[in-house]
Amino acid sequence: MSLFNEAEKVYRALGVDVDAAFRRVSAIPVSIHCWQGDDVRGFENAGSLDGGIAVTGNYPGSARNPEELRNDIDKVMSLVPGTKRLNVHAIYAEFDKTGKVERNELTIENFANWLEWSKANNIALDFNPTFFGHPKASDGFTLSNADDAVRKYWIEHGIACRKIAAEFGKAQGSACITNFWTPDGFKDTPFDREAPRARLKESLDEIFAVDVDEKFNRDAVESKLFGIGAESCTVGSHEFYMGYCMKNNKLVCLDAGHFHPTEVISDKISSVLLFSDELLLHVSRGVRWDSDHVVTLNDELYAIAQEIIRHNYDQRVHIGLDYFDASINRIGAWAIGARAMQKALLAAALEPAELLRQAEEKGDNTSRLALMEDFKSLPFGAVWEAYCEYCKVPGFGWIDQVKEYEKNVLNKR
């Protein structure tokens, strides 16, 4: 008898339907970010990376153009089980059809190749305006800028991006999730925190006043505790965006690296969803700060997945990945993080939930803790291998394909 069959018997004895777990997890979309493949450079060459974003390392093989990046994404997608989406930033616009245009002039034509790729691969797209890496963001302020002309530019960029996202949603038959994050903030202590936040609110109001069908586009806004160059005050704080979302029916984006190092987003999910229909997650791994390390199967990732699975948030939580590491093979980094997210979801779906629920409802906290500890040593590895086979992607030996791709493709760049 195979290891999987033995493992399935163990789970079945605990009341867990492994086949049902496979079906459930494989249907949960995970939006994989395009920017891991080229170190968040994009294709416009507008300026150096800024906004508190830093990519470390210089591993060979970074994508140098749209074709190489999409080829790398194809390879990553072939290594990751489950339903995938692709998250695109506005700096990945292409100009072969339009000539070079400013960010506030972008249209769907600048993303026609991404849309063609989406259709060919049957993978839906998500989107992000890019409020960093640009001369008009060099002072650290975009939508909260005190200069009306600069602020107008970024408002127009936000409007343009929502229109592009709606075109994505219309073409793919699935709403595009468009996430707004700005790096706006102060390096040192400001005298007036209210004025920039009032300007940010006014800018967002103006952007969202433009009618875009929610059937095709859903807006999210993302907070941050601090960034490099904005250590003392971030304009778009968690409290700011929580209030804005609840008042304006927008999605809160909880980024795992955007809070205090001892603060976790898994604990926030159920609270937000008691007051909001949906939310967006940016799953990352901060090490001491928002360092966007490659996602691994740690306690917090498992807790995030448990919250989604235990409370049936499959359709209400939009999962996006957000990390970038240039110190290791970028394809490997992409796949490690995306596979870790799938592992966490599967492990959570295999949890003997009924036994835990019964113990908790009886007030038997000793049994609850004992069961949680015992479940950690269940034969999950064999089930994961079978899940990869179920999804027609490689199991344990997947890294061999990455090494082969590195040898035949990346090393020749």
NORGIWO-V893526 format. One record per residue. N is the residue number from 1. RES is the residue in one small letter. SS is DSSP state (alpha for helix, beta for strand, coil for the rest). OMEGA is omega in degrees with one decimal (none if undefined). Layout:
BEGIN
N | RES | SS | OMEGA
N | RES | SS | OMEGA
END
This chain:
BEGIN
1 | m | coil | -176.4
2 | s | coil | 176.5
3 | l | alpha | -179.8
4 | f | alpha | 179.9
5 | n | alpha | 177.5
6 | e | alpha | 179.7
7 | a | alpha | -179.8
8 | e | alpha | 177.6
9 | k | alpha | 179.6
10 | v | alpha | -179.5
11 | y | alpha | -179.4
12 | r | alpha | 178.6
13 | a | alpha | 178.6
14 | l | coil | 177.0
15 | g | coil | -177.5
16 | v | coil | 177.0
17 | d | coil | -175.5
18 | v | alpha | 178.9
19 | d | alpha | 178.5
20 | a | alpha | 177.7
21 | a | alpha | 176.7
22 | f | alpha | -177.7
23 | r | alpha | -177.1
24 | r | alpha | -175.4
25 | v | alpha | -178.8
26 | s | alpha | -179.6
27 | a | coil | -178.9
28 | i | coil | -177.6
29 | p | coil | 171.8
30 | v | beta | -176.5
31 | s | beta | -178.5
32 | i | beta | -172.5
33 | h | beta | -177.1
34 | c | alpha | -167.3
35 | w | alpha | 173.7
36 | q | alpha | -170.7
37 | g | coil | -177.6
38 | d | coil | 176.2
39 | d | coil | 174.5
40 | v | coil | 180.0
41 | r | coil | -176.1
42 | g | coil | -170.5
43 | f | coil | -174.6
44 | e | coil | 179.8
45 | n | coil | -175.7
46 | a | coil | -176.5
47 | g | coil | -179.8
48 | s | coil | 178.9
49 | l | coil | 179.4
50 | d | coil | -180.0
51 | g | coil | -179.1
52 | g | coil | -179.6
53 | i | coil | 179.5
54 | a | coil | 175.5
55 | v | coil | -177.8
56 | t | coil | 177.5
57 | g | coil | -179.9
58 | n | coil | -179.8
59 | y | coil | -177.7
60 | p | coil | 169.4
61 | g | coil | 177.8
62 | s | coil | 176.8
63 | a | coil | -175.9
64 | r | coil | -177.3
65 | n | coil | -176.3
66 | p | alpha | -178.0
67 | e | alpha | 178.9
68 | e | alpha | -179.9
69 | l | alpha | -179.6
70 | r | alpha | 175.1
71 | n | alpha | 177.9
72 | d | alpha | 178.1
73 | i | alpha | 177.1
74 | d | alpha | -179.8
75 | k | alpha | 179.4
76 | v | alpha | -177.9
77 | m | alpha | -179.4
78 | s | coil | -177.4
79 | l | coil | -172.6
80 | v | coil | 178.6
81 | p | coil | 173.5
82 | g | coil | 180.0
83 | t | coil | -178.6
84 | k | beta | 165.8
85 | r | beta | 176.8
86 | l | beta | -179.0
87 | n | beta | -174.2
88 | v | beta | 174.2
89 | h | beta | -177.2
90 | a | alpha | 179.4
91 | i | alpha | 176.3
92 | y | alpha | 172.2
93 | a | coil | 176.4
94 | e | coil | -168.4
95 | f | coil | -179.3
96 | d | coil | -178.1
97 | k | coil | -171.4
98 | t | coil | -166.0
99 | g | coil | -176.2
100 | k | coil | 176.7
101 | v | coil | 176.9
102 | e | coil | -177.5
103 | r | alpha | 179.7
104 | n | alpha | 178.8
105 | e | alpha | -178.1
106 | l | coil | 175.9
107 | t | coil | 179.5
108 | i | alpha | 178.5
109 | e | alpha | -179.8
110 | n | alpha | 179.4
111 | f | alpha | -178.6
112 | a | alpha | -179.9
113 | n | alpha | 175.3
114 | w | alpha | 179.4
115 | l | alpha | 176.9
116 | e | alpha | 176.6
117 | w | alpha | -179.8
118 | s | alpha | -179.2
119 | k | alpha | -177.5
120 | a | alpha | -176.6
121 | n | alpha | -178.1
122 | n | coil | 178.1
123 | i | coil | -176.7
124 | a | beta | -177.8
125 | l | beta | 166.4
126 | d | beta | -168.1
127 | f | beta | 178.5
128 | n | beta | 165.0
129 | p | coil | -179.1
130 | t | coil | -177.8
131 | f | beta | 179.4
132 | f | coil | 177.7
133 | g | coil | -176.4
134 | h | coil | 179.6
135 | p | alpha | -179.3
136 | k | alpha | 174.7
137 | a | alpha | -171.9
138 | s | coil | 179.0
139 | d | coil | 176.4
140 | g | coil | -178.3
141 | f | coil | -179.6
142 | t | coil | -177.6
143 | l | coil | 176.6
144 | s | coil | -176.4
145 | n | coil | 179.1
146 | a | coil | 176.8
147 | d | coil | -175.7
148 | d | alpha | -178.1
149 | a | alpha | 178.4
150 | v | alpha | 179.6
151 | r | alpha | 178.7
152 | k | alpha | 178.6
153 | y | alpha | -176.8
154 | w | alpha | 173.0
155 | i | alpha | 179.3
156 | e | alpha | 176.3
157 | h | alpha | 179.1
158 | g | alpha | 178.4
159 | i | alpha | 180.0
160 | a | alpha | -178.1
161 | c | alpha | 177.6
162 | r | alpha | 178.5
163 | k | alpha | 176.8
164 | i | alpha | -179.9
165 | a | alpha | 178.8
166 | a | alpha | 176.2
167 | e | alpha | 173.7
168 | f | alpha | -176.4
169 | g | alpha | -179.6
170 | k | alpha | -177.2
171 | a | alpha | -173.6
172 | q | alpha | 179.1
173 | g | coil | -179.6
174 | s | coil | -175.9
175 | a | coil | 174.3
176 | c | beta | 175.7
177 | i | beta | -177.1
178 | t | beta | -172.9
179 | n | beta | 179.6
180 | f | beta | 171.0
181 | w | coil | 176.1
182 | t | beta | -179.1
183 | p | coil | -170.2
184 | d | coil | 178.1
185 | g | beta | -174.4
186 | f | beta | 175.5
187 | k | coil | 178.3
188 | d | coil | -171.0
189 | t | coil | 178.7
190 | p | coil | 171.7
191 | f | coil | -173.0
192 | d | coil | 176.8
193 | r | coil | -174.2
194 | e | alpha | -173.3
195 | a | alpha | 178.8
196 | p | alpha | 177.9
197 | r | alpha | 175.2
198 | a | alpha | 177.8
199 | r | alpha | 177.3
200 | l | alpha | 177.6
201 | k | alpha | -179.4
202 | e | alpha | 179.3
203 | s | alpha | 178.7
204 | l | alpha | 177.8
205 | d | alpha | -178.3
206 | e | alpha | 178.6
207 | i | alpha | -174.3
208 | f | alpha | 176.2
209 | a | alpha | 177.4
210 | v | coil | -173.0
211 | d | coil | 174.8
212 | v | coil | -174.3
213 | d | coil | 179.7
214 | e | coil | 175.1
215 | k | coil | -176.7
216 | f | coil | -179.0
217 | n | beta | 174.7
218 | r | beta | -176.5
219 | d | beta | 174.3
220 | a | beta | 176.6
221 | v | beta | -168.9
222 | e | beta | 179.5
223 | s | coil | 175.6
224 | k | coil | 178.7
225 | l | coil | 178.7
226 | f | coil | 173.2
227 | g | beta | 175.7
228 | i | coil | -175.3
229 | g | coil | 177.6
230 | a | beta | -173.7
231 | e | coil | -170.1
232 | s | coil | 179.3
233 | c | beta | 172.6
234 | t | beta | -176.9
235 | v | coil | 179.8
236 | g | coil | -179.5
237 | s | coil | 178.9
238 | h | alpha | -178.9
239 | e | alpha | 178.6
240 | f | alpha | -174.4
241 | y | alpha | 175.6
242 | m | alpha | 178.4
243 | g | alpha | -178.0
244 | y | alpha | -178.0
245 | c | alpha | -177.5
246 | m | alpha | -179.4
247 | k | alpha | -170.4
248 | n | alpha | 176.1
249 | n | coil | 173.7
250 | k | coil | 179.8
251 | l | beta | 169.3
252 | v | beta | 171.3
253 | c | beta | 176.6
254 | l | beta | 177.7
255 | d | beta | -174.4
256 | a | coil | -180.0
257 | g | coil | -171.1
258 | h | coil | 179.1
259 | f | coil | 176.2
260 | h | coil | -177.0
261 | p | coil | 178.2
262 | t | coil | -177.6
263 | e | coil | -175.8
264 | v | coil | -179.7
265 | i | coil | -179.8
266 | s | coil | -178.4
267 | d | coil | -176.1
268 | k | coil | -169.8
269 | i | alpha | -176.8
270 | s | alpha | 178.6
271 | s | alpha | 179.9
272 | v | alpha | -173.6
273 | l | alpha | 169.1
274 | l | coil | -175.5
275 | f | coil | -178.3
276 | s | coil | -178.1
277 | d | coil | -175.0
278 | e | coil | 169.4
279 | l | beta | 178.3
280 | l | beta | 173.1
281 | l | beta | 164.2
282 | h | beta | -176.0
283 | v | beta | -177.4
284 | s | coil | 175.4
285 | r | beta | 177.0
286 | g | coil | 174.4
287 | v | coil | -176.5
288 | r | coil | 173.5
289 | w | coil | -177.7
290 | d | coil | -172.5
291 | s | coil | 175.2
292 | d | coil | 173.7
293 | h | beta | 178.8
294 | v | coil | -179.4
295 | v | coil | 175.7
296 | t | coil | -177.5
297 | l | coil | 178.4
298 | n | coil | -175.2
299 | d | alpha | -177.2
300 | e | alpha | 177.7
301 | l | alpha | 178.0
302 | y | alpha | 180.0
303 | a | alpha | 176.6
304 | i | alpha | -179.7
305 | a | alpha | 178.9
306 | q | alpha | 179.4
307 | e | alpha | -179.8
308 | i | alpha | -174.2
309 | i | alpha | -175.5
310 | r | alpha | -174.0
311 | h | coil | 176.4
312 | n | coil | 178.5
313 | y | coil | -175.1
314 | d | coil | -176.6
315 | q | coil | -174.9
316 | r | coil | 178.5
317 | v | beta | 177.2
318 | h | beta | -174.8
319 | i | beta | 173.1
320 | g | beta | 177.5
321 | l | beta | -178.1
322 | d | coil | 175.8
323 | y | coil | 177.9
324 | f | coil | -177.3
325 | d | coil | 178.8
326 | a | coil | -180.0
327 | s | coil | 178.1
328 | i | coil | 177.3
329 | n | coil | -173.0
330 | r | alpha | 176.9
331 | i | alpha | 177.8
332 | g | alpha | 178.8
333 | a | alpha | 177.8
334 | w | alpha | -173.6
335 | a | alpha | 178.9
336 | i | alpha | -178.2
337 | g | alpha | -178.4
338 | a | alpha | 177.3
339 | r | alpha | 177.6
340 | a | alpha | 177.8
341 | m | alpha | 178.1
342 | q | alpha | 177.6
343 | k | alpha | -178.9
344 | a | alpha | 178.8
345 | l | alpha | -180.0
346 | l | alpha | 179.0
347 | a | alpha | 178.7
348 | a | alpha | 179.8
349 | a | alpha | 178.8
350 | l | coil | -179.6
351 | e | coil | 176.9
352 | p | coil | -169.4
353 | a | alpha | -175.2
354 | e | alpha | 178.1
355 | l | alpha | 179.1
356 | l | alpha | -179.4
357 | r | alpha | -179.7
358 | q | alpha | 179.8
359 | a | alpha | -178.9
360 | e | alpha | -179.3
361 | e | alpha | 177.2
362 | k | coil | -176.6
363 | g | coil | -178.3
364 | d | coil | -175.4
365 | n | alpha | 176.8
366 | t | alpha | 179.3
367 | s | alpha | 179.5
368 | r | alpha | -179.0
369 | l | alpha | 179.5
370 | a | alpha | 179.2
371 | l | alpha | 179.4
372 | m | alpha | 179.6
373 | e | alpha | -179.4
374 | d | alpha | -178.3
375 | f | alpha | -177.6
376 | k | coil | -177.9
377 | s | coil | 174.9
378 | l | coil | -173.2
379 | p | coil | -176.2
380 | f | alpha | -175.3
381 | g | alpha | -179.4
382 | a | alpha | 179.1
383 | v | alpha | 177.4
384 | w | alpha | 178.0
385 | e | alpha | 178.9
386 | a | alpha | 177.9
387 | y | alpha | 176.8
388 | c | alpha | 177.0
389 | e | alpha | 177.6
390 | y | alpha | -179.0
391 | c | coil | 177.1
392 | k | coil | 172.6
393 | v | coil | -178.3
394 | p | coil | 177.8
395 | g | coil | -171.5
396 | f | coil | -174.8
397 | g | coil | -174.0
398 | w | alpha | -176.9
399 | i | alpha | 177.5
400 | d | alpha | 177.8
401 | q | alpha | 177.4
402 | v | alpha | 179.6
403 | k | alpha | 177.7
404 | e | alpha | 178.0
405 | y | alpha | 177.5
406 | e | alpha | -178.3
407 | k | alpha | -172.8
408 | n | alpha | -174.0
409 | v | coil | -171.4
410 | l | alpha | -176.6
411 | n | alpha | -179.0
412 | k | alpha | -179.8
413 | r | coil | none
END
